[in-house]
Amino acid sequence: MLYIIGKGIGQTSITVVGADGRAEDRAISVELDLDPLRAALAGKPELEGVTARPFAHGVALTGEVASASLAARAIRLAAAALPQNTPVENELRVTGAQQVNLEVQIAEVQRSISEDLGINWEAFGVRDGDVLGFRIGRLVTANFPSSFTGGDFTPGIFEGEVSPSVFFGRDTPGSRVMGMVEALSQAGLANVLARPNVTAISGESASLFSGGEFPLPTGFDEGVLVFEYKKYGILLDFVPTVIDSSRISMHVRPEVSEPSINRSVQISGVTVPVINVRRAETTVEVADGESIVIAGLFRNASNSREAGLPVLKDVPGLGLLFGNRSTRSDELELIVIVTARLVEPGKASGESRAPAS
């Protein structure tokens, strides 16, 4: 009797010589015992489409699952059921929606307006689409413009648990934070910089840019000044990852930049404006259709205004008697609102519609 103990997964061959002098060649294969893993998979109804098979020195999981989180769960289950450090190859196909649409609104709001209205932008987007940004206990009607308080306005104070409705000017159940920014914009209290809308495949990066470029001197090449063009404006980079049928992980990086009108530098004899940049970067997990708000990025803005009698206000020395100049400084807060939605690829249809229909 001959006992052979395998030290690892693989194939080999041996030659056995019997007492009568005859030699026999035998092929030997050492494989993983997949029965414990298959039993574990069979006990999970949500993983019924997953199959385990030997693969090289490990195991491969094949089949279909409804979401990326279920695929990750199958991988963890395999790692727990197999010997330590056994390679697990992921060949699972995710059948659920794997595209994410981002609806973005980038706006500037006067900080004094946010304080007067008691708006806490960081509080938006909490708990399954609740979009309440008012401080708890703050009277909603406080310091609202008259254009907001007409008609069927419902005053109220938020206390304790908040509801998914937003009482902002009018009682509009289901209103979203984007509607609040629109209301501020229509009242002249906010400036909406951009409303980009972009769709990307789960796990893939996407970006959009709206702005311009300016020449930046980088040196001389055979006596000729060489320029490199730098971008400024609104830039949004994001990487969405679909976790399951209702949750999305998002890595978002919004940036707003603009040339400064008050600061510049000299490079190779060329005056180059300084670029003011406001940038944020975060990774969050949201529900399908839920919004997040990135706030707290400020800049100071100064506006000068001249008034007076035509011609006379421009007379040297005497112009001060017939005119005046005023300067106003505001602190502007950048608000970035991102709403993520799971979308499926469109299907061919015999019906055509215009984009605005």
NORPE-V366120 format. One record per backbone hydrogen bond with DSSP energy under -0.5 kcal/mol. NH is the residue of the N-H (numbers start at 1). CO is the residue of the C=O. E is the energy in kcal/mol with one decimal. If there is no record, write none. Layout:
nh=NH co=CO e=E
nh=NH co=CO e=E
This chain:
nh=6 co=4 e=-0.6
nh=10 co=30 e=-1.9
nh=12 co=28 e=-2.8
nh=14 co=26 e=-2.5
nh=16 co=14 e=-0.5
nh=16 co=24 e=-3.3
nh=18 co=16 e=-0.6
nh=18 co=22 e=-3.1
nh=21 co=18 e=-1.7
nh=24 co=16 e=-2.8
nh=26 co=14 e=-2.9
nh=28 co=12 e=-3.3
nh=30 co=10 e=-3.4
nh=31 co=29 e=-0.6
nh=34 co=32 e=-1.0
nh=38 co=34 e=-2.8
nh=39 co=35 e=-2.3
nh=40 co=36 e=-2.0
nh=41 co=37 e=-2.5
nh=42 co=38 e=-2.0
nh=43 co=39 e=-1.0
nh=44 co=41 e=-1.7
nh=45 co=43 e=-0.6
nh=47 co=44 e=-2.0
nh=48 co=45 e=-1.5
nh=50 co=47 e=-1.9
nh=51 co=62 e=-3.1
nh=53 co=60 e=-2.0
nh=55 co=58 e=-2.2
nh=58 co=55 e=-3.3
nh=59 co=87 e=-2.1
nh=60 co=53 e=-2.9
nh=61 co=89 e=-2.8
nh=62 co=51 e=-2.8
nh=62 co=60 e=-0.6
nh=63 co=91 e=-0.6
nh=64 co=49 e=-0.9
nh=65 co=93 e=-2.2
nh=69 co=243 e=-3.3
nh=71 co=67 e=-1.5
nh=72 co=68 e=-2.2
nh=73 co=69 e=-2.0
nh=74 co=70 e=-2.2
nh=75 co=71 e=-1.9
nh=76 co=72 e=-2.2
nh=77 co=73 e=-2.4
nh=78 co=74 e=-2.1
nh=79 co=75 e=-2.3
nh=80 co=76 e=-1.8
nh=81 co=77 e=-1.7
nh=82 co=78 e=-1.6
nh=86 co=83 e=-1.5
nh=89 co=59 e=-3.0
nh=90 co=88 e=-0.5
nh=91 co=61 e=-2.2
nh=91 co=89 e=-0.9
nh=93 co=63 e=-2.4
nh=94 co=92 e=-0.5
nh=95 co=65 e=-2.7
nh=95 co=93 e=-0.5
nh=99 co=343 e=-1.0
nh=100 co=200 e=-3.0
nh=101 co=341 e=-3.1
nh=102 co=198 e=-3.3
nh=103 co=101 e=-0.6
nh=103 co=339 e=-2.7
nh=104 co=102 e=-0.6
nh=104 co=196 e=-2.6
nh=105 co=337 e=-2.3
nh=106 co=194 e=-2.6
nh=107 co=105 e=-0.5
nh=107 co=335 e=-2.6
nh=108 co=191 e=-2.4
nh=109 co=333 e=-2.5
nh=110 co=189 e=-1.2
nh=111 co=331 e=-3.0
nh=113 co=110 e=-0.6
nh=114 co=110 e=-1.7
nh=115 co=111 e=-2.1
nh=116 co=112 e=-2.5
nh=117 co=113 e=-2.6
nh=118 co=114 e=-0.6
nh=119 co=114 e=-2.5
nh=120 co=118 e=-0.5
nh=120 co=133 e=-5.0
nh=121 co=119 e=-0.7
nh=123 co=120 e=-1.9
nh=124 co=121 e=-1.8
nh=125 co=130 e=-0.8
nh=126 co=123 e=-0.8
nh=130 co=126 e=-0.7
nh=130 co=127 e=-1.6
nh=133 co=131 e=-0.5
nh=135 co=118 e=-1.6
nh=137 co=158 e=-2.8
nh=138 co=135 e=-2.2
nh=140 co=156 e=-2.1
nh=142 co=139 e=-1.5
nh=144 co=141 e=-1.5
nh=148 co=145 e=-2.0
nh=149 co=145 e=-0.7
nh=149 co=146 e=-0.7
nh=155 co=153 e=-0.6
nh=158 co=138 e=-0.7
nh=159 co=157 e=-0.5
nh=166 co=172 e=-0.7
nh=167 co=165 e=-0.5
nh=168 co=166 e=-1.3
nh=168 co=170 e=-1.1
nh=170 co=168 e=-1.4
nh=171 co=152 e=-0.7
nh=172 co=166 e=-1.0
nh=172 co=170 e=-1.1
nh=175 co=172 e=-1.9
nh=179 co=176 e=-1.0
nh=180 co=176 e=-1.0
nh=181 co=177 e=-1.9
nh=182 co=178 e=-2.3
nh=183 co=179 e=-2.2
nh=184 co=180 e=-2.3
nh=185 co=181 e=-2.5
nh=186 co=182 e=-2.6
nh=187 co=183 e=-1.4
nh=188 co=185 e=-1.6
nh=189 co=184 e=-2.9
nh=190 co=184 e=-0.8
nh=191 co=108 e=-2.8
nh=192 co=190 e=-0.5
nh=193 co=106 e=-2.4
nh=193 co=191 e=-0.7
nh=194 co=106 e=-1.7
nh=198 co=102 e=-2.0
nh=200 co=100 e=-2.4
nh=202 co=98 e=-3.3
nh=203 co=240 e=-4.3
nh=204 co=201 e=-2.3
nh=206 co=238 e=-2.3
nh=208 co=236 e=-1.9
nh=210 co=234 e=-2.5
nh=212 co=232 e=-2.7
nh=214 co=230 e=-2.1
nh=216 co=228 e=-2.4
nh=217 co=215 e=-0.5
nh=218 co=226 e=-2.9
nh=219 co=226 e=-0.9
nh=221 co=224 e=-2.8
nh=224 co=221 e=-1.3
nh=226 co=219 e=-3.4
nh=228 co=216 e=-2.5
nh=230 co=214 e=-2.4
nh=232 co=212 e=-2.4
nh=234 co=210 e=-3.3
nh=235 co=233 e=-0.5
nh=235 co=255 e=-3.0
nh=236 co=208 e=-2.4
nh=237 co=253 e=-1.8
nh=238 co=206 e=-2.6
nh=239 co=251 e=-2.1
nh=240 co=204 e=-0.7
nh=241 co=249 e=-2.8
nh=243 co=241 e=-0.5
nh=243 co=247 e=-1.9
nh=244 co=247 e=-1.3
nh=248 co=286 e=-3.1
nh=249 co=241 e=-3.1
nh=250 co=284 e=-3.3
nh=251 co=239 e=-1.9
nh=252 co=250 e=-0.6
nh=252 co=282 e=-2.8
nh=253 co=237 e=-2.7
nh=255 co=235 e=-2.5
nh=256 co=278 e=-2.7
nh=257 co=233 e=-2.7
nh=258 co=276 e=-1.9
nh=260 co=274 e=-3.3
nh=265 co=272 e=-2.8
nh=267 co=265 e=-0.6
nh=267 co=270 e=-2.9
nh=270 co=267 e=-1.9
nh=272 co=265 e=-3.4
nh=272 co=270 e=-0.6
nh=274 co=263 e=-1.9
nh=276 co=258 e=-2.9
nh=276 co=274 e=-0.6
nh=277 co=275 e=-0.5
nh=278 co=256 e=-2.7
nh=280 co=254 e=-2.2
nh=282 co=252 e=-2.4
nh=284 co=250 e=-2.4
nh=286 co=248 e=-3.0
nh=288 co=246 e=-2.3
nh=289 co=340 e=-3.1
nh=290 co=287 e=-2.4
nh=292 co=338 e=-2.4
nh=294 co=336 e=-3.0
nh=295 co=293 e=-0.6
nh=297 co=334 e=-0.8
nh=298 co=296 e=-0.7
nh=299 co=332 e=-1.8
nh=301 co=330 e=-3.1
nh=303 co=328 e=-2.8
nh=305 co=326 e=-2.9
nh=307 co=324 e=-2.4
nh=309 co=322 e=-2.4
nh=312 co=310 e=-3.0
nh=313 co=309 e=-2.3
nh=314 co=311 e=-1.4
nh=315 co=312 e=-1.4
nh=318 co=316 e=-1.5
nh=319 co=315 e=-2.5
nh=321 co=318 e=-1.6
nh=322 co=318 e=-0.6
nh=322 co=319 e=-1.0
nh=323 co=319 e=-0.6
nh=324 co=307 e=-2.9
nh=326 co=305 e=-2.9
nh=328 co=303 e=-3.0
nh=330 co=301 e=-3.1
nh=332 co=299 e=-3.0
nh=332 co=330 e=-0.6
nh=333 co=109 e=-3.1
nh=334 co=297 e=-3.5
nh=335 co=107 e=-3.3
nh=335 co=333 e=-0.5
nh=336 co=294 e=-2.6
nh=337 co=105 e=-2.8
nh=337 co=335 e=-0.5
nh=338 co=292 e=-2.5
nh=338 co=336 e=-0.5
nh=339 co=103 e=-2.5
nh=340 co=290 e=-1.7
nh=341 co=101 e=-2.2
nh=343 co=99 e=-2.6
nh=357 co=354 e=-1.7
